Amino acid sequence: MVKSTLNFDKDQETLLSMYKEILLARRIDERMWLLNRAGTIPFVVSCQGQEVQQVAASFALNKEEDYVLPYYRDIGVVLHFGMTTRELFLQAFAKAEDPNSGGRQMPSHFGKKASRIVTGSSPVTTQVPHAVGFALSAKMEQKSFATFVTMGEGSANQGDFHEGLNFAAVHKLPVIFMVENNQYAISVPLSKQVACEKLSDRANGYGMPGITVDGNDPFAVYEAVKEARERALKGEGPTLIEAVSYRLTPHSSDDDDSGYRTKEEVDAAKEKDGLYTFYNQLKEKNILTAEIESEIEEMIKKEINEATEYAENAAYADASTITEHVYGVRR
């Protein structure tokens, strides 16, 4: 385990809070798969296997000041920054109260202005230059915040990625790029995506630090993002972080992953699942007792049940609003 400023002895409350958010993200995702298979919601893009890096990174940021530009798997990020369980189910059901788009956008296109969660789009990697733009505004307006943008490793091969990194490095902008390397770009394994050993090696070409960490280790991810944020606020420019984990589910609820990977491969990855390794660490240190564990599970179950019921019974957007946010008014 990496040496971290987080400590089992002095940060027990923080570590338990981390665990709660990681577990909540997992349980929300599991419920959404059940709803999808029951024919109640149309589509799920899963976060399972990546929650640890999402939550650990978010804890290293300042959710009162920093801006996040998440990609479609980042339930852990948006939960930490202020999107509620109810709101996540409202967007899954495409209801009028959905804060992302009022039920107009596909699921997992997160955006909530009040929480500094910047709206994403369907074309992958477009959030990268947007994050650079927010960081540029911080520098121009002399404001003390960082932007944090995530993407899958497949996005690291898109033009937006390279243009964004280059511009941010040249202008020393306060932005943190985190690649959530889950080993597959839909059905394409990492070995067929890139020739380099580590995606973080690409940082050298742009003149910024690059680091690869175990995405299943919350201490490693937390420390990497914390240091990157400190650099950013000192005016030292951007950082590229590659967090390596594994996508435990198919690419989406419409994907059959048995066509490109084996059950044995997935089962082997589950043994390294960061949720359970972190759980075991907290149990060993007697931070997560049987009583606390039971309380957390019951709290999460109640929260998800109530959110599901509310969202399922909530109203859809009225047909009279169909042209809102579509056409501008000429004045």
ROLOKE-15813 format. One line per field, with one value per residue (C-alpha): residue in three letters; x, y, z. Coordinates in Angstrom, 1 decimal, decimal comma, padded with zeros to 4 digits. Example, Ala and Ser with C-alpha at 12.3 -4.5 7.8 and 13.67 -1.06 7.14 Angstrom:
2
rest = ALA / SER
u = 012,3 / 013,7
v = -004,5 / -001,1
w = 007,8 / 007,1
***
This chain:
331
rest = MET / VAL / LYS / SER / THR / LEU / ASN / PHE / ASP / LYS / ASP / GLN / GLU / THR / LEU / LEU / SER / MET / TYR / LYS / GLU / ILE / LEU / LEU / ALA / ARG / ARG / ILE / ASP / GLU / ARG / MET / TRP / LEU / LEU / ASN / ARG / ALA / GLY / THR / ILE / PRO / PHE / VAL / VAL / SER / CYS / GLN / GLY / GLN / GLU / VAL / GLN / GLN / VAL / ALA / ALA / SER / PHE / ALA / LEU / ASN / LYS / GLU / GLU / ASP / TYR / VAL / LEU / PRO / TYR / TYR / ARG / ASP / ILE / GLY / VAL / VAL / LEU / HIS / PHE / GLY / MET / THR / THR / ARG / GLU / LEU / PHE / LEU / GLN / ALA / PHE / ALA / LYS / ALA / GLU / ASP / PRO / ASN / SER / GLY / GLY / ARG / GLN / MET / PRO / SER / HIS / PHE / GLY / LYS / LYS / ALA / SER / ARG / ILE / VAL / THR / GLY / SER / SER / PRO / VAL / THR / THR / GLN / VAL / PRO / HIS / ALA / VAL / GLY / PHE / ALA / LEU / SER / ALA / LYS / MET / GLU / GLN / LYS / SER / PHE / ALA / THR / PHE / VAL / THR / MET / GLY / GLU / GLY / SER / ALA / ASN / GLN / GLY / ASP / PHE / HIS / GLU / GLY / LEU / ASN / PHE / ALA / ALA / VAL / HIS / LYS / LEU / PRO / VAL / ILE / PHE / MET / VAL / GLU / ASN / ASN / GLN / TYR / ALA / ILE / SER / VAL / PRO / LEU / SER / LYS / GLN / VAL / ALA / CYS / GLU / LYS / LEU / SER / ASP / ARG / ALA / ASN / GLY / TYR / GLY / MET / PRO / GLY / ILE / THR / VAL / ASP / GLY / ASN / ASP / PRO / PHE / ALA / VAL / TYR / GLU / ALA / VAL / LYS / GLU / ALA / ARG / GLU / ARG / ALA / LEU / LYS / GLY / GLU / GLY / PRO / THR / LEU / ILE / GLU / ALA / VAL / SER / TYR / ARG / LEU / THR / PRO / HIS / SER / SER / ASP / ASP / ASP / ASP / SER / GLY / TYR / ARG / THR / LYS / GLU / GLU / VAL / ASP / ALA / ALA / LYS / GLU / LYS / ASP / GLY / LEU / TYR / THR / PHE / TYR / ASN / GLN / LEU / LYS / GLU / LYS / ASN / ILE / LEU / THR / ALA / GLU / ILE / GLU / SER / GLU / ILE / GLU / GLU / MET / ILE / LYS / LYS / GLU / ILE / ASN / GLU / ALA / THR / GLU / TYR / ALA / GLU / ASN / ALA / ALA / TYR / ALA / ASP / ALA / SER / THR / ILE / THR / GLU / HIS / VAL / TYR / GLY / VAL / ARG / ARG
u = 000,0 / 001,2 / 002,3 / -000,6 / -001,6 / -004,8 / -004,3 / -006,2 / -005,7 / -006,4 / -008,9 / -011,4 / -014,4 / -013,2 / -012,5 / -015,9 / -017,5 / -015,5 / -016,7 / -020,3 / -020,2 / -018,4 / -021,0 / -023,9 / -022,6 / -022,4 / -025,9 / -027,4 / -025,9 / -027,1 / -030,6 / -030,6 / -029,6 / -032,5 / -034,9 / -033,5 / -033,9 / -037,4 / -038,2 / -038,7 / -035,8 / -034,3 / -030,5 / -027,7 / -024,0 / -022,4 / -019,8 / -019,1 / -015,4 / -014,6 / -016,3 / -013,2 / -011,2 / -014,2 / -014,9 / -011,3 / -010,5 / -013,5 / -012,4 / -009,1 / -010,9 / -012,8 / -016,5 / -017,3 / -014,9 / -013,7 / -015,5 / -015,9 / -016,6 / -017,5 / -017,9 / -020,9 / -019,7 / -019,0 / -021,8 / -019,2 / -018,0 / -021,5 / -022,7 / -019,8 / -020,3 / -024,0 / -026,2 / -028,6 / -029,7 / -033,2 / -031,9 / -029,9 / -033,0 / -035,0 / -032,6 / -032,7 / -036,5 / -036,2 / -038,6 / -039,3 / -037,5 / -034,2 / -031,6 / -029,4 / -031,9 / -035,4 / -035,7 / -034,5 / -031,1 / -029,8 / -029,1 / -025,7 / -025,2 / -024,6 / -024,9 / -025,9 / -025,0 / -025,5 / -023,0 / -020,4 / -021,0 / -020,6 / -023,0 / -021,5 / -022,4 / -022,8 / -019,6 / -016,9 / -014,0 / -015,7 / -015,6 / -011,8 / -011,6 / -014,5 / -012,5 / -009,6 / -011,8 / -013,0 / -009,4 / -008,5 / -011,2 / -009,8 / -006,4 / -007,8 / -010,1 / -007,5 / -009,8 / -008,5 / -010,2 / -009,2 / -011,1 / -011,2 / -012,1 / -012,4 / -012,7 / -012,2 / -008,9 / -010,6 / -011,1 / -007,3 / -007,1 / -009,4 / -008,3 / -010,1 / -007,8 / -004,6 / -005,7 / -006,9 / -003,7 / -001,5 / -003,4 / -003,6 / 000,2 / 001,2 / -000,8 / -000,1 / -003,8 / -005,2 / -006,8 / -006,5 / -007,0 / -007,9 / -008,2 / -010,2 / -008,5 / -011,0 / -009,2 / -011,9 / -013,2 / -016,6 / -015,3 / -011,7 / -009,1 / -006,4 / -003,7 / -005,5 / -006,0 / -002,5 / 001,1 / 002,6 / 003,0 / 001,1 / -001,3 / 000,4 / 003,6 / 001,8 / 002,1 / 005,8 / 005,0 / 003,0 / 005,4 / 003,3 / 003,6 / 002,0 / 001,3 / -000,3 / -002,0 / -004,0 / -007,6 / -008,6 / -006,5 / -008,3 / -005,1 / -003,1 / -005,8 / -006,5 / -002,8 / -002,3 / -005,3 / -004,4 / -000,9 / -002,2 / -004,7 / -001,9 / 000,2 / -002,7 / -003,5 / 000,2 / 000,2 / 002,3 / -000,1 / -002,0 / -001,4 / -002,4 / -003,4 / -004,2 / -006,2 / -006,2 / -009,1 / -011,5 / -015,1 / -017,0 / -020,1 / -020,8 / -020,2 / -023,9 / -027,2 / -027,3 / -023,9 / -023,1 / -019,6 / -019,3 / -018,4 / -015,0 / -014,0 / -014,3 / -016,2 / -013,0 / -011,3 / -014,2 / -014,2 / -010,5 / -011,0 / -013,8 / -011,2 / -009,4 / -012,5 / -011,6 / -014,9 / -014,2 / -010,4 / -011,2 / -014,0 / -011,6 / -009,0 / -011,6 / -012,7 / -009,2 / -008,5 / -011,8 / -013,0 / -016,0 / -017,6 / -020,5 / -022,8 / -021,7 / -021,8 / -025,4 / -026,4 / -024,8 / -026,4 / -029,9 / -029,5 / -028,5 / -031,3 / -033,9 / -032,4 / -032,5 / -036,0 / -037,4 / -035,6 / -036,8 / -040,4 / -040,3 / -038,7 / -041,0 / -044,1 / -042,8 / -044,2 / -042,7 / -042,1 / -045,3 / -045,7 / -046,1 / -042,5 / -041,1 / -039,5 / -037,9 / -034,1 / -034,2 / -034,9 / -033,6 / -035,7 / -034,6 / -034,7
v = 000,0 / 003,5 / 005,8 / 008,2 / 011,2 / 009,2 / 007,0 / 004,1 / 005,5 / 009,2 / 009,2 / 006,6 / 008,8 / 009,8 / 006,2 / 005,1 / 008,0 / 006,8 / 003,3 / 004,4 / 006,3 / 003,4 / 001,0 / 003,3 / 003,7 / -000,1 / -000,7 / 002,0 / 000,4 / -003,1 / -001,8 / -000,1 / -003,4 / -005,1 / -002,4 / -002,7 / -006,4 / -006,0 / -003,7 / -000,6 / 001,5 / 001,5 / 001,6 / 001,2 / 002,1 / 000,5 / 001,8 / -001,6 / -002,1 / 001,6 / 003,1 / 003,1 / 005,3 / 007,6 / 008,2 / 008,3 / 010,9 / 013,0 / 013,0 / 014,6 / 017,5 / 020,4 / 019,9 / 023,5 / 025,0 / 022,6 / 021,6 / 018,1 / 016,9 / 013,2 / 010,6 / 008,2 / 005,7 / 008,2 / 007,6 / 007,8 / 011,2 / 012,8 / 011,3 / 012,9 / 016,3 / 016,5 / 014,5 / 012,6 / 009,0 / 010,2 / 012,4 / 009,5 / 007,4 / 010,3 / 010,4 / 006,7 / 006,8 / 010,0 / 012,0 / 015,7 / 016,3 / 014,8 / 017,6 / 016,5 / 017,3 / 017,1 / 013,6 / 014,7 / 013,2 / 009,6 / 008,1 / 008,9 / 012,2 / 013,9 / 017,6 / 019,7 / 023,4 / 023,9 / 021,2 / 022,2 / 019,0 / 020,1 / 018,6 / 015,9 / 014,8 / 011,6 / 011,8 / 010,4 / 012,7 / 016,0 / 016,7 / 017,0 / 020,3 / 021,6 / 020,9 / 022,8 / 025,7 / 025,9 / 025,7 / 028,5 / 030,6 / 030,0 / 031,3 / 034,3 / 035,3 / 034,4 / 032,1 / 029,3 / 026,1 / 023,0 / 021,1 / 017,4 / 015,4 / 011,7 / 009,4 / 005,7 / 004,5 / 004,3 / 008,1 / 008,5 / 007,8 / 010,5 / 013,9 / 015,8 / 014,1 / 015,1 / 018,6 / 019,2 / 017,9 / 019,9 / 023,2 / 022,7 / 022,0 / 024,9 / 027,3 / 025,6 / 025,3 / 023,9 / 020,7 / 017,1 / 014,4 / 011,0 / 008,0 / 005,2 / 002,3 / -000,5 / -002,6 / -002,5 / 000,1 / -001,6 / -004,9 / -003,8 / -004,9 / -002,5 / -004,5 / -003,6 / 000,0 / 001,2 / 000,2 / 002,0 / 000,2 / 002,8 / 005,5 / 007,9 / 007,7 / 010,0 / 012,8 / 013,1 / 014,2 / 017,1 / 018,3 / 017,3 / 014,7 / 011,4 / 008,7 / 005,2 / 004,0 / 001,0 / 002,1 / -000,5 / 001,2 / 004,2 / 005,4 / 005,5 / 007,3 / 009,8 / 010,7 / 011,1 / 013,4 / 015,4 / 016,0 / 016,9 / 019,4 / 021,0 / 021,4 / 022,9 / 025,5 / 026,5 / 027,4 / 024,4 / 023,1 / 019,9 / 016,2 / 013,0 / 010,2 / 006,6 / 004,6 / 000,9 / -001,3 / -003,6 / -003,3 / -006,0 / -005,8 / -005,6 / -002,3 / -001,5 / -003,2 / -003,7 / -005,4 / -009,2 / -009,3 / -013,1 / -012,5 / -010,9 / -012,0 / -015,2 / -015,7 / -016,9 / -013,6 / -011,6 / -013,9 / -013,4 / -009,6 / -009,8 / -011,2 / -007,8 / -005,7 / -002,5 / -002,4 / -005,8 / -005,2 / -001,9 / -003,6 / -006,2 / -003,6 / -001,7 / -004,9 / -005,9 / -002,5 / -002,8 / 000,4 / -001,3 / -003,4 / -005,8 / -003,2 / -000,3 / -002,6 / -003,5 / 000,1 / 001,2 / -001,6 / -000,8 / 002,9 / 002,4 / -000,1 / 002,3 / 005,2 / 003,3 / 001,9 / 005,3 / 006,8 / 004,1 / 004,4 / 008,2 / 008,2 / 005,5 / 007,4 / 010,9 / 012,7 / 012,8 / 016,1 / 017,6 / 017,5 / 021,3 / 021,7 / 019,8 / 022,9 / 024,2 / 024,3 / 023,5 / 026,7 / 030,2 / 033,3 / 036,0 / 039,4
w = 000,0 / -000,8 / 002,0 / 002,4 / 004,5 / 005,3 / 008,4 / 009,9 / 013,4 / 013,0 / 010,0 / 011,1 / 010,5 / 007,1 / 006,1 / 007,2 / 005,2 / 002,2 / 002,6 / 003,0 / -000,3 / -002,1 / -000,9 / -001,7 / -005,3 / -005,6 / -004,2 / -006,4 / -009,4 / -008,4 / -008,0 / -011,4 / -013,0 / -011,3 / -012,5 / -016,0 / -016,2 / -014,9 / -017,8 / -015,6 / -016,7 / -020,2 / -019,8 / -017,3 / -017,6 / -014,6 / -012,1 / -010,5 / -010,0 / -010,2 / -007,2 / -005,0 / -007,3 / -007,9 / -004,2 / -003,0 / -005,7 / -004,7 / -001,1 / -002,1 / -003,8 / -002,3 / -003,1 / -002,1 / -004,6 / -007,3 / -010,5 / -011,7 / -015,2 / -014,8 / -017,4 / -017,6 / -015,0 / -012,2 / -009,7 / -006,9 / -008,0 / -008,4 / -005,1 / -003,3 / -005,0 / -004,0 / -006,3 / -004,2 / -004,4 / -005,3 / -008,1 / -009,5 / -009,8 / -011,2 / -014,1 / -014,5 / -014,8 / -017,0 / -014,9 / -014,9 / -011,6 / -013,0 / -012,3 / -015,2 / -018,0 / -016,8 / -018,2 / -021,7 / -021,8 / -021,7 / -018,3 / -016,7 / -018,5 / -015,2 / -014,6 / -011,6 / -011,6 / -007,9 / -007,1 / -009,8 / -011,7 / -015,3 / -017,9 / -020,1 / -023,6 / -025,5 / -027,7 / -025,4 / -024,3 / -025,0 / -021,3 / -021,5 / -023,4 / -021,3 / -018,1 / -019,6 / -020,3 / -016,7 / -015,6 / -018,0 / -016,4 / -013,0 / -014,1 / -016,0 / -013,1 / -010,5 / -008,6 / -006,4 / -007,7 / -009,6 / -012,2 / -012,1 / -015,3 / -015,7 / -018,7 / -019,7 / -021,1 / -024,6 / -024,4 / -024,0 / -027,8 / -028,9 / -030,2 / -027,5 / -024,9 / -026,6 / -027,5 / -023,9 / -022,3 / -024,6 / -024,1 / -020,3 / -020,1 / -022,3 / -020,1 / -016,8 / -016,0 / -012,7 / -014,1 / -013,0 / -015,7 / -014,3 / -016,7 / -015,2 / -016,9 / -016,6 / -019,2 / -021,9 / -024,4 / -024,8 / -026,3 / -027,1 / -024,6 / -023,5 / -025,4 / -028,7 / -027,8 / -027,0 / -027,5 / -024,5 / -021,2 / -019,1 / -020,3 / -017,8 / -019,9 / -022,3 / -019,8 / -020,6 / -024,2 / -022,9 / -020,1 / -017,1 / -014,4 / -015,0 / -012,4 / -012,5 / -009,4 / -008,3 / -008,7 / -006,1 / -003,4 / -002,0 / -000,2 / -003,5 / -005,4 / -002,7 / -002,4 / -006,1 / -006,5 / -003,4 / -004,7 / -008,1 / -006,6 / -004,5 / -007,7 / -009,6 / -006,9 / -006,7 / -010,4 / -011,4 / -014,0 / -014,8 / -013,8 / -015,6 / -013,3 / -014,5 / -012,0 / -013,0 / -012,0 / -013,9 / -015,2 / -013,4 / -015,5 / -019,3 / -020,9 / -020,5 / -020,0 / -023,8 / -024,0 / -023,9 / -022,6 / -023,0 / -026,6 / -025,7 / -022,3 / -020,2 / -017,0 / -015,4 / -016,2 / -014,6 / -011,5 / -011,0 / -011,2 / -008,6 / -006,1 / -006,3 / -006,2 / -004,3 / -002,4 / -000,7 / -000,1 / 001,5 / 003,5 / 004,8 / 005,8 / 007,8 / 009,5 / 010,3 / 011,9 / 013,9 / 012,3 / 010,6 / 013,4 / 012,8 / 014,4 / 012,2 / 009,1 / 009,9 / 010,4 / 007,1 / 005,1 / 006,6 / 006,0 / 002,4 / 001,8 / 003,2 / 001,2 / -002,1 / -001,5 / -000,8 / -003,8 / -006,1 / -005,0 / -005,3 / -008,8 / -010,2 / -009,1 / -010,1 / -013,1 / -016,5 / -018,1 / -019,5 / -023,2 / -023,2 / -022,3 / -025,3 / -026,9 / -023,7 / -023,8 / -027,5 / -029,3 / -028,5 / -028,6 / -031,1 / -029,5
***
